[in-house]
């Protein structure tokens, strides 16, 4: 099919390097194409994330052509990274995959032709090539027809394709959400029948697919509903269904922490889920604090004023108040605390008194308690002079 995709491909930051690579390969006599997701997205008119190249040039030949600018990150699988000024482009040799023995990668590869390379790929819409010289889309597997129908199906038998790499099961659902495509019935059935095998995937790979499912769509709440319909929350969170307030997604969650706080809002064993996601310790601690305070919110709202304002200084409490305001904007106490959260976020107050100001009056644990007490009162009184804070504290000591 003849169609000039170049104007659209030029919109990506890696285009100049990718174009240089592919023009160099073609001039040296190597058949070379743009491949995969970038071709699919260019046809659809959707922004792409990576420009990948497939070629008949062997990895050693690619390394010679771009000497000093290559990374042999996947050389044994026929993949070379060409880089320049912080931009990376993946260049892969046409290949056939050997047997998949671990549900992730082939035990070996054999170099092949373009048709064989297309037929080893996961989904038909990802198996398209684009020739930038002839302005031709090369389709060996019916991907163009599936794009026109807005349908995702595997290249070949779905049970075979999914068992080669179980991550393709999750990628199927993620692509359906990202592209707003339906899933071909046999492909869907085969994927769901393999959910029990997905515990073989690393937590990191599953977690990354989950984030990609939400961060590349406009209607995130619909993802929640669709994944519930497909039974995917059992895979991700070991939950039959999620009870997530729809209002959390009126504005997109663009950060991992806020997204997970929203998704786990009504899950009692959230700590177990967080452990399974293998987040950074900083992320896990932050989310745990937010959800723990959420479970204790009635007690927190009964605290003394200084205690509550002190909490407003923490990022975790500010996120909690923001989320609670979204759910219950009519709660006057939450609204009041949220206003303080916003003030402290822009201009966080610093303690007027330090330990050196109090060493003549307090020692040991008593000193720490005094500093904590006077700072909380400072937040209420909004003192500007340390003499006022010290005078108040010494009166409490008597």
C-alpha positions as CSV (number, residue, x, y, z in Angstrom):
1,X,0.0,0.0,0.0
2,X,1.4,3.4,-1.0
3,X,1.1,6.1,1.6
4,X,3.5,8.8,2.7
5,X,3.9,8.5,6.5
6,X,7.1,10.6,6.6
7,X,5.4,13.9,7.5
8,X,3.9,12.3,10.6
9,X,7.1,10.4,11.6
10,X,9.0,13.7,11.5
11,X,7.2,14.7,14.6
12,X,9.2,12.5,16.9
13,X,12.5,13.5,18.6
14,X,14.3,10.5,17.3
15,X,13.3,11.0,13.7
16,X,16.5,12.8,12.5
17,X,18.8,10.0,13.8
18,X,16.5,7.2,12.7
19,X,16.3,8.8,9.2
20,X,20.1,9.1,9.0
21,X,20.4,5.4,10.0
22,X,17.8,4.1,7.5
23,X,19.1,6.2,4.7
24,X,22.7,5.0,5.4
25,X,21.6,1.3,5.4
26,X,19.6,1.7,2.2
27,X,22.4,3.5,0.4
28,X,24.8,0.6,1.3
29,X,22.3,-1.8,-0.3
30,X,20.6,-3.2,2.8
31,X,16.8,-3.5,2.6
32,X,15.6,-1.5,5.6
33,X,12.2,-0.3,7.0
34,X,10.7,1.5,9.9
35,X,8.8,-1.2,11.9
36,X,6.3,-1.9,14.6
37,X,4.4,0.5,16.8
38,X,5.7,3.7,15.1
39,X,4.2,2.5,11.7
40,X,0.9,1.5,13.4
41,X,0.7,4.9,15.2
42,X,1.5,6.8,12.1
43,X,-1.3,5.1,10.1
44,X,-3.7,5.8,13.0
45,X,-2.5,9.4,13.4
46,X,-1.4,8.8,17.0
47,X,1.9,10.1,18.5
48,X,4.5,7.3,18.7
49,X,7.0,6.7,21.4
50,X,9.9,5.0,19.6
51,X,11.1,4.8,16.0
52,X,12.4,1.2,15.4
53,X,14.2,0.0,12.3
54,X,14.4,-3.5,10.9
55,X,17.0,-4.4,8.2
56,X,18.7,-7.2,6.4
57,X,22.1,-5.9,7.6
58,X,23.7,-8.1,10.2
59,X,24.6,-6.7,13.7
60,X,28.3,-6.7,12.8
61,X,27.6,-4.7,9.7
62,X,25.5,-2.2,11.6
63,X,28.3,-1.8,14.1
64,X,30.8,-1.1,11.4
65,X,28.5,1.4,9.6
66,X,27.9,3.3,12.9
67,X,31.3,2.7,14.6
68,X,31.6,4.3,18.0
69,X,27.8,5.0,18.2
70,X,26.4,1.5,18.9
71,X,25.4,-0.4,22.0
72,X,25.2,-4.2,21.6
73,X,22.4,-4.5,24.2
74,X,20.5,-7.2,22.4
75,X,23.1,-8.4,19.9
76,X,22.5,-12.1,20.4
77,X,18.9,-11.5,19.4
78,X,20.0,-9.4,16.4
79,X,19.4,-6.0,18.0
80,X,21.8,-3.1,18.1
81,X,21.2,0.4,19.6
82,X,22.5,3.3,17.6
83,X,22.8,6.5,19.7
84,X,23.6,10.1,19.3
85,X,23.3,13.1,21.7
86,X,21.1,11.2,24.1
87,X,18.8,9.7,21.4
88,X,18.6,5.9,21.0
89,X,17.2,4.1,18.0
90,X,16.8,0.3,17.9
91,X,18.0,-1.4,14.8
92,X,17.1,-5.1,14.4
93,X,18.1,-7.6,11.8
94,X,15.3,-9.6,10.1
95,X,15.0,-12.8,12.0
96,X,13.1,-16.0,12.9
97,X,12.8,-16.9,16.6
98,X,13.8,-20.2,17.9
99,X,11.9,-22.1,20.6
100,X,10.6,-20.1,23.6
101,X,11.4,-22.1,26.8
102,X,10.8,-19.6,29.6
103,X,7.7,-17.8,28.5
104,X,9.7,-14.7,27.8
105,X,12.4,-15.0,25.1
106,X,13.6,-17.4,22.4
107,X,16.5,-19.7,23.2
108,X,18.1,-18.6,20.0
109,X,17.3,-16.8,16.7
110,X,18.0,-17.4,13.1
111,X,18.4,-14.5,10.6
112,X,15.6,-14.5,8.0
113,X,13.7,-12.4,5.5
114,X,11.1,-9.6,6.0
115,X,8.2,-12.0,5.8
116,X,9.6,-14.3,8.4
117,X,10.3,-11.3,10.7
118,X,6.7,-10.0,10.3
119,X,5.3,-13.5,11.1
120,X,7.3,-13.8,14.4
121,X,5.7,-10.7,15.9
122,X,2.9,-10.5,18.4
123,X,-0.1,-8.7,16.9
124,X,-0.9,-8.0,13.3
125,X,-1.1,-4.3,13.8
126,X,2.5,-4.4,15.2
127,X,3.9,-6.3,12.3
128,X,3.8,-3.6,9.6
129,X,6.8,-2.1,7.9
130,X,7.3,1.2,6.2
131,X,9.6,1.9,3.3
132,X,10.5,5.6,3.5
133,X,12.0,5.6,0.0
134,X,9.1,4.2,-1.9
135,X,6.5,5.5,0.6
136,X,5.1,2.0,0.9
137,X,3.5,0.2,3.9
138,X,4.4,-3.5,3.8
139,X,1.9,-5.8,5.3
140,X,2.5,-9.6,5.4
141,X,-0.1,-10.5,8.0
142,X,-3.3,-8.4,7.5
143,X,-2.4,-5.6,9.9
144,X,-3.8,-2.9,7.7
145,X,-7.2,-4.5,7.6
146,X,-7.2,-4.9,11.4
147,X,-6.3,-1.2,11.9
148,X,-9.2,-0.3,9.6
149,X,-11.5,-2.6,11.6
150,X,-10.0,-1.4,14.9
151,X,-9.4,-4.9,16.0
152,X,-6.4,-6.5,17.8
153,X,-5.5,-10.1,17.0
154,X,-2.3,-12.2,17.2
155,X,-0.1,-13.1,14.3
156,X,-0.9,-16.8,13.9
157,X,-2.5,-18.9,16.7
158,X,-3.0,-16.9,19.8
159,X,-2.3,-19.7,22.3
160,X,1.1,-20.2,20.6
161,X,1.9,-16.5,20.5
162,X,1.0,-15.9,24.1
163,X,2.9,-18.9,25.4
164,X,6.0,-17.6,23.7
165,X,5.9,-14.5,25.9
166,X,3.3,-14.3,28.6
167,X,3.7,-10.5,28.8
168,X,1.9,-10.4,25.4
169,X,-1.3,-11.2,27.4
170,X,-1.1,-8.0,29.4
171,X,0.2,-6.0,26.3
172,X,-3.0,-7.1,24.5
173,X,-5.3,-5.4,27.0
174,X,-3.0,-2.4,27.3
175,X,-3.0,-1.8,23.6
176,X,-6.8,-2.2,23.4
177,X,-7.1,0.6,26.0
178,X,-4.4,2.8,24.5
179,X,-5.8,2.5,20.9
180,X,-9.5,2.1,21.7
181,X,-9.6,-1.1,19.7
182,X,-11.6,-4.2,20.3
183,X,-10.1,-7.6,20.9
184,X,-10.7,-10.4,18.4
185,X,-12.8,-13.1,20.3
186,X,-10.4,-16.1,19.9
187,X,-7.5,-13.8,20.9
188,X,-9.4,-12.6,24.0
189,X,-10.4,-16.1,25.0
190,X,-6.9,-17.5,24.7
191,X,-5.5,-14.6,26.7
192,X,-7.9,-15.0,29.6
193,X,-7.3,-18.8,29.6
194,X,-3.6,-18.0,30.4
195,X,-4.1,-15.6,33.3
196,X,-3.0,-18.4,35.7
197,X,0.4,-18.4,34.0
198,X,1.0,-14.7,34.6
199,X,2.5,-15.3,38.0
200,X,5.6,-16.4,36.0
201,X,6.1,-12.8,34.9
202,X,8.3,-10.6,37.0
203,X,6.5,-8.0,39.2
204,X,8.4,-5.3,37.4
205,X,7.2,-6.2,34.0
206,X,3.6,-6.5,35.1
207,X,3.8,-3.2,37.0
208,X,5.1,-1.4,33.9
209,X,2.3,-2.6,31.8
210,X,-0.2,-1.5,34.4
211,X,1.2,2.1,34.4
212,X,1.3,2.2,30.6
213,X,-2.4,1.2,30.5
214,X,-3.3,4.3,32.4
215,X,-0.8,6.9,31.4
216,X,-1.5,6.8,27.7
217,X,-5.3,7.2,27.8
218,X,-7.7,10.0,28.4
219,X,-10.5,8.1,30.2
220,X,-8.6,6.4,33.0
221,X,-11.8,5.3,34.8
222,X,-12.9,3.4,31.8
223,X,-9.7,1.4,32.1
224,X,-10.7,0.5,35.6
225,X,-14.0,-0.7,34.4
226,X,-12.7,-2.6,31.4
227,X,-10.0,-4.4,33.4
228,X,-12.7,-5.4,35.8
229,X,-14.8,-6.8,33.0
230,X,-11.8,-8.8,31.6
231,X,-10.8,-10.1,35.1
232,X,-7.4,-8.3,35.1
233,X,-7.6,-7.0,38.6
234,X,-7.2,-10.6,39.8
235,X,-3.9,-10.6,37.9
236,X,-2.6,-7.2,39.1
237,X,-4.0,-6.9,42.6
238,X,-5.4,-10.3,43.4
239,X,-8.9,-8.6,43.6
240,X,-12.1,-9.8,41.9
241,X,-13.2,-6.2,41.6
242,X,-12.1,-2.7,42.5
243,X,-14.3,0.0,44.2
244,X,-12.7,3.1,42.9
245,X,-14.4,6.5,43.1
246,X,-14.9,7.7,39.6
247,X,-14.3,11.3,40.6
248,X,-10.6,10.5,41.2
249,X,-10.3,10.4,37.4
250,X,-12.1,13.6,36.5
251,X,-8.6,14.9,36.0
252,X,-6.0,12.3,34.8
253,X,-3.6,10.8,37.4
254,X,-0.3,11.4,35.7
255,X,1.9,10.2,38.6
256,X,2.4,6.6,39.8
257,X,1.8,7.5,43.5
258,X,-1.5,9.3,42.9
259,X,-2.7,6.5,40.5
260,X,-1.9,3.7,43.0
261,X,-3.5,5.6,45.9
262,X,-6.7,5.9,43.8
263,X,-6.7,2.3,42.7
264,X,-6.0,1.0,46.2
265,X,-8.4,3.4,47.9
266,X,-10.8,0.7,49.1
267,X,-8.5,-2.3,49.3
268,X,-7.9,-3.4,52.9
269,X,-4.8,-5.5,52.2
270,X,-3.1,-2.7,50.2
271,X,0.2,-3.4,51.9
272,X,0.3,-6.9,50.3
273,X,-0.5,-5.4,46.9
274,X,2.2,-2.8,47.2
275,X,4.8,-5.4,48.1
276,X,3.9,-7.4,45.0
277,X,4.4,-4.4,42.8
278,X,8.1,-4.1,43.7
279,X,8.0,-0.3,43.9
280,X,10.9,1.8,45.3
281,X,10.9,1.9,49.1
282,X,10.2,5.6,48.9
283,X,7.1,5.1,46.8
284,X,5.8,2.2,48.9
285,X,6.3,4.1,52.1
286,X,4.6,7.2,50.8
287,X,1.5,5.3,49.5
288,X,1.3,3.3,52.7
289,X,1.3,6.5,54.8
290,X,-1.5,8.0,52.7
291,X,-3.7,4.9,52.9
292,X,-3.0,4.3,56.6
293,X,-4.1,7.9,57.4
294,X,-7.2,7.4,55.2
295,X,-8.2,4.5,57.4
296,X,-7.7,6.6,60.5
297,X,-9.2,9.8,59.2
298,X,-12.0,10.1,61.7
299,X,-9.5,10.0,64.6
300,X,-7.2,12.5,62.8
301,X,-10.0,15.0,62.3
302,X,-10.6,14.8,66.1
303,X,-7.0,15.8,66.9
304,X,-6.0,19.1,68.4
305,X,-5.6,22.0,66.0
306,X,-1.8,22.0,66.2
307,X,-1.6,18.3,65.4
308,X,-3.8,18.7,62.3
309,X,-1.9,21.7,61.0
310,X,1.4,19.8,61.6
311,X,0.1,17.0,59.4
312,X,-0.7,19.6,56.7
313,X,3.1,20.1,56.3
314,X,3.5,16.6,55.0
315,X,3.1,15.6,51.3
316,X,1.3,12.5,52.2
317,X,-1.4,14.3,54.2
318,X,-1.7,16.9,51.5
319,X,-2.4,14.2,48.9
320,X,-4.9,12.6,51.2
321,X,-6.8,15.9,51.7
322,X,-6.8,16.5,48.0
323,X,-8.3,13.1,47.4
324,X,-10.9,13.5,50.1
325,X,-11.9,16.9,48.8
326,X,-12.5,15.3,45.5
327,X,-14.8,12.7,47.1
328,X,-16.6,15.0,49.6
329,X,-16.2,18.7,48.8
330,X,-19.0,19.5,51.2
331,X,-17.0,18.3,54.3
332,X,-16.1,21.7,56.0
333,X,-13.3,20.3,58.2
334,X,-11.6,18.6,55.2
335,X,-12.0,21.8,53.2
336,X,-10.4,23.9,56.0
337,X,-7.5,21.5,56.3
338,X,-7.1,21.4,52.5
339,X,-6.8,25.2,52.4
340,X,-4.0,25.0,55.0
341,X,-2.4,22.2,52.9
342,X,-2.3,24.5,49.9
343,X,-0.9,27.4,52.0
344,X,1.9,25.2,53.5
345,X,2.7,23.7,50.1
346,X,3.5,27.1,48.6
347,X,5.1,28.6,51.7
348,X,6.0,26.0,54.4
349,X,6.6,27.7,57.8
350,X,9.9,27.0,59.6
351,X,10.2,26.6,63.4
352,X,11.1,29.8,65.1
353,X,12.9,28.0,67.9
354,X,15.8,25.6,67.5
355,X,17.4,23.3,70.1
356,X,20.1,25.9,70.8
357,X,17.3,28.3,72.0
358,X,16.1,25.8,74.6
359,X,19.1,24.0,76.0
360,X,19.0,26.2,79.2
361,X,15.5,25.1,79.9
362,X,15.1,21.5,78.6
363,X,17.2,18.4,78.2
364,X,17.1,15.0,76.6
365,X,13.7,13.8,75.5
366,X,12.0,16.8,77.1
367,X,13.8,19.1,74.7
368,X,12.4,17.2,71.6
369,X,9.0,17.3,73.1
370,X,9.2,21.0,73.8
371,X,10.3,21.8,70.2
372,X,7.4,19.7,68.8
373,X,4.9,21.4,71.2
374,X,5.9,25.0,70.5
375,X,6.1,24.5,66.7
376,X,2.5,23.1,66.6
377,X,1.4,26.1,68.6
378,X,3.3,28.4,66.3
379,X,1.3,27.0,63.4
380,X,-1.9,28.0,65.2
381,X,-0.8,31.4,66.4
382,X,1.2,32.3,63.3
383,X,4.0,33.9,65.4
384,X,6.7,35.8,63.5
385,X,9.0,36.5,66.4
386,X,10.8,33.8,68.4
387,X,10.4,35.8,71.6
388,X,6.7,35.2,71.5
389,X,7.2,31.5,71.0
390,X,9.7,31.2,73.8
391,X,7.6,33.2,76.2
392,X,4.6,30.9,75.5
393,X,6.6,27.7,75.9
394,X,8.2,28.8,79.2
395,X,4.7,29.5,80.6
396,X,3.7,25.9,79.7
397,X,6.8,24.7,81.7
398,X,5.6,26.3,84.9
